[in-house]
């Protein structure tokens, strides 16, 4: 299992959080997806390793900017 922590610039409200959560769930089948516009971070768990550039690309297609991605093996 992998825990992804994504630092995202541009989230301003709870609708932004929901938008990012939907992208993660659809593109990566993420579990326990959670976003915070106050902390500028989204997290999710995946059973599969996902290329960071793919995560960045999918999120940035929506107009937000990914500043960093941290992957933890859990």
Buried (B, 14 or more C-beta within 10 A) or exposed (E): EBBBEBBBEBBEEEEBBEBBBEBBEEBBEBEEBBBBBEEBBBBBBBEEEBEBEEBBEBBEEEEBEBEEBEBEEE
